[in-house]
Amino acid sequence: MAKRKPVTQLDKIEQRLVLLHKEVDKLARLSADEFHSIYERLTSVERRVTLVEGRLTDQEERLHRKLDVGFASIVRRLDDIVQPQLDQHAHRIKKLETAVFK
């Protein structure tokens, strides 16, 4: 039988360092996996936010168009109502001017 070399304090430290190195590698892999998972989730959230922003922009543009059309319609109706009254007042003023300055 071969004679066994006695285990020294240095041997114990080396064994412990090997175990610690394995644990650190394991933690590094787990951290990298978790980082990748979080990165994928954030990328997915970013895509969804971009889609929602696009939809909101479209809705905002449609709302602006509706408001523009609505206000234009109101202005036309006011013009239709007010303009004849202005014309009548202008006609009366002309009559008065003619009567006064004769």
BELURVEN-V346895 format. One record per residue. N is the residue number from 1. PHI is phi in degrees with one decimal (NA if undefined). Layout:
N;PHI / N;PHI
//
This chain:
1;NA / 2;-76.9 / 3;-75.8 / 4;-80.9 / 5;-75.9 / 6;-67.2 / 7;-78.1 / 8;-97.5 / 9;-62.1 / 10;-63.8 / 11;-61.6 / 12;-63.6 / 13;-64.5 / 14;-62.0 / 15;-62.0 / 16;-65.1 / 17;-64.0 / 18;-62.3 / 19;-63.4 / 20;-63.7 / 21;-61.2 / 22;-62.7 / 23;-65.2 / 24;-63.6 / 25;-60.1 / 26;-62.4 / 27;-64.0 / 28;-64.2 / 29;-63.6 / 30;-62.3 / 31;-63.3 / 32;-63.8 / 33;-62.2 / 34;-65.8 / 35;-59.3 / 36;-62.1 / 37;-62.7 / 38;-64.7 / 39;-60.8 / 40;-62.5 / 41;-64.6 / 42;-64.4 / 43;-62.8 / 44;-63.6 / 45;-63.2 / 46;-61.7 / 47;-62.4 / 48;-64.3 / 49;-62.5 / 50;-62.0 / 51;-63.0 / 52;-63.9 / 53;-59.4 / 54;-61.7 / 55;-64.5 / 56;-64.1 / 57;-63.0 / 58;-61.1 / 59;-63.5 / 60;-63.1 / 61;-63.6 / 62;-62.9 / 63;-63.5 / 64;-61.3 / 65;-63.0 / 66;-61.4 / 67;-63.0 / 68;-59.9 / 69;-64.4 / 70;-62.4 / 71;-66.3 / 72;-62.2 / 73;-65.0 / 74;-63.2 / 75;-61.6 / 76;-62.2 / 77;-63.5 / 78;-62.2 / 79;-59.6 / 80;-63.1 / 81;-83.7 / 82;-78.4 / 83;-58.6 / 84;-60.9 / 85;-66.0 / 86;-62.7 / 87;-61.7 / 88;-63.2 / 89;-63.4 / 90;-62.3 / 91;-64.1 / 92;-64.3 / 93;-62.0 / 94;-59.8 / 95;-61.4 / 96;-63.9 / 97;-59.7 / 98;-63.1 / 99;-68.6 / 100;-74.5 / 101;-93.6 / 102;-77.6
//
